Amino acid sequence: MSTRKFEEFLSIQRLSPGGLHLETNDFTVAIDPHSDGQALSGSNLTIKHWGACENISVDAVLITHTRRDHYDVEVIRRILKPSGFVVCSTESIPVIRDDGFEARGLDVYDQLALGPFNVTALPAVDGLGEPRLSFFIELDAIRMIHCGETLWHGYWYKWATDYGPLTVTFVPIGGALVNIPGVSATEVPVVMTPSQAAAAADILCAQLVIPTHYGRTEASEGLKDQGNALEAFEHEAQRRNLNYRVLALGEEIELDRAPPTAD
């Protein structure tokens, strides 16, 4: 059997509760990069990828929404290449440009080529009524959906038909509650609960499900995750016979970009 080559893999690394780092040999993308749990070294965010500890330097940043726990301006300034740009919802373009970045706005179901990646903006539902996206990302045989930090919605069924079969689905599980001064606390989650996230992943029928958006013990931007979110998700995922993997902050996995061959 021949040895697989570097360019035939995709590296995926979890940066923060909702953030990801996607790297090929010729293009690098960050999704909602944030400094939670990561060390800022010199000018960039330092992580371990492809087996070596290096500074992140990305060609593009995808932003699901512009609240500061996902849109970390300082981190983006440190990791974005001079020729890089930020991909966001069309409604978020003024915010991104005011912060000095080149913005490429997408409406739902718009597509954009990012190096070897093909990205489609998907709808998401924000618990606070703000603009928000999910992303469908293709790289050769790899097909992924990053759901962002969304409430439950009915698009899962459409996506399963339109974009399946999926390789990986990233689903938010925190069931976060919001505390806004001057507004009555409803105790109604503004992000999918663990059981809802598992149900969404079940509908999407991904080969691998990776939970995101959990573990915030202190309120961030007024949001606080359920304390037992990961345990509850794992219980429901096992009940539904989902193939899932929990990625710790900074943990990396590699996916084969091409279908298996007989060589």
N, C-alpha and C positions, 0 to 999 in steps of 0.2 A: 504494500500500500504506500502511495506517495505521501510525502510530508506536506501537511497543509501550510499554506503561505500566510504571511502576516496580513496581506490585503484581503484575505478571505474571511476575516473575522470582524465583528463589531464588539467593542468594549462598552459596557454599560456600568456606570458607577452611581451610587446614590450619594448626593451631595448634602442634602438637608431633608427635613420632613417631607417636602414635596419636590425637591430638586433632583435633576439627573444630569449626568455628563455622558454624552455619546461620542465615541471616537472611532474613526477609521484611520487608515494610514494617510489619507489625504484631506480629511475634513473633520472638524470637531464642532459639536453643538452642545450648548447647555440649555436646560429647561428650568426656569424659575430658580436660578442659582442664588444661594443664600449662605451666609457664613456660619449658620448654626452648627456647632460641633466641629467646625473645621478651623485649621490654623491659617491665619494670614501671614505669609512669609514674604518679605521684601515687597514686591509690587503686586503679587498675584496670590490666588488661592491655591494652596498646596494640597495635592492628593496623590495617591498611589494608583497609577494606571499602567497597563502593559508591564506590570511587575517592577516598575521603577517609580520612585518618589520624585515628582516634578511639579513645576508650576503649571496651572491650567492656562491655556491660551486658546480661545475659541474663535471660530469664524462667524458664528451666529448665535444669538440667544433667543429662545422662544419664551414668551411671557404669557401665562394664562390669564393673569389679571394684575393690576397695578397696586394692590395693597402691599405695604412695605415688607411683610413677612414672605412675599414671593418675588416682588420686584425690588431687589436690593441694589440700589443705584451705585453704592460704593464698590460692591463686589463686581458689578458689571463693568465699571470703569477700569478695574484692575485686570480683568480677564479677557476683555474683548479686544481683538486685534485692531490696529488702526483702520484696516479696511473692512472691519466687521460691522454688523448691523443687528437691530432688534426687530423680531417679528412679533406682532401684537394684533389685537383686534383693531379694526378701523377706528372705533370710538376712542381708543387709547393713544392714537398717534400724537395728539397735542401734548400729552403728558410726557411721552418718550422724547419728543423733540425738544421740549422745554428743558429736559435734563441733559441735552447736548448729544443725543445719539441719533444716528440715522435710523428711521423707523420705516418698516414695510408692513403696512396694515392689510389685514385679511378680513373679509366678511365670511360668514359661515359657508362652508363648502367650497371656498376659494382654494386653489392649489398654488404651491410655490416650490420650485426646484432649489434645493440647497446643496450644492455639490452633488454627491451621489445619492442624497436623500430626496425623497419627494414628500412634501408636507401638505396635508389638507386640514383646514380649520374646521372644527366640529362644534356644534352648540353645547353649551353647558349652562347650568342654572345656578346663579349665585344666591345665597341665602340673605344677602343684604341688598340685592337689586342692582349690583354693579355689573359693568361689562365683563364678560368672562368667556374663555374658549377652552375646548379640549383639542387635542391634536392627533391625527392619524399620520403615522410616519412609516414610510416604506424605504427599505434598503435591500435591493435585490430580492431574495426570497423571504426576507424578514418583514413582517407586518405587525406594527405595534399601535396601540392606542394609549395615550397618556390622558387620563380623564380630568386632570387638574383637581380642583377642590370644589366639587359640584354636589348639588342635591340630587336625589333620585329623580329620574325623568323617563319618558317613554322612548327616547331615541335609541336605547340599547337594542331594541328589536330591529330597527332599520339598519343600524350599524352591523349587526350580526349577519344580515343579508347582503349589505352593500360592500362590506370590507373583510368578511371572513374568507377563509379561515385565518385567524390571528395567531401570531407567534407569541406575543406577550401583551398583557393588559396591565396597566398600572392604575389601581383603584384607590381612592381616598377612603379611609376607614374610621377616622377619628370621632365622628359624631359630635363635632365641636358645638359648644354652646357659646352664645355671644352675650357680652355685657356692655351695653352702650349707656353712658350716663344720661339720665333723664328719660330713658325709655324703659318700659316695664319688661322685666325678664320673663320670657315665655316658657323657658325650659324645653323649647322645641329645637332640636339640632339644626344648624345651618349648613352642615356638611353631611354626607351620607353616613349612616351608622354602619357598624361592622356587618350586621346581617344584610343590610341593603347592598353594601359593597360586594358581598359574596354572591348575592342574587344577581347583581349586574354582571359580574364576572362569569357566572353560570350561563347567562343568556348569551354572552359574547363568545363563549366556547374557546377561549384562548388555550394554547398548549401550556402556557405558564402564566400564573397570576402573581403579581408583586404588590403587596399592600404599601400605601404611602399615606402621608398626612396623619401621623399619630405620634404620641409621645410628648406633646407640649404640656408640661405640668403647670407652667405659669402662663397666664393669659398673654397672648401675643396678638396685637392689634384687636384686643377685646375678645379673642377666641381662646377657649380652653378645651382640649380634647378629653374624651372619656378616659378615665384612668385604666380601664381594663380592655381597651379597644383591641389590642393585638390578640389577647387571649380569646376574646369573643369572636374575632374574625377567624382565627385558626379553628375554633370549635365548629363554626358554621361551614367553613371551607372543607373541613374533614367530613362533615355530615353530607355535603354535596359532592364529595369525591373530586374536589378541585385539586389540580396540581399547582401548588403555590410554593413560593420561596420568600422568606423574610430576609431582606438585605439590611444589614447594619449600616449606620452612617459611614461612608468611605469604602464600603465593600463593593467589589467589582465582580461581574460575570462576563463571560464572552459567549457570543452567539455566532454560529456558522452562517455566513452570508449566502451560501449556495446549498442546494439540496444535496444529500449524500450521493456519492458516486461509487462505482464499483472498482475504481482503480486502486 
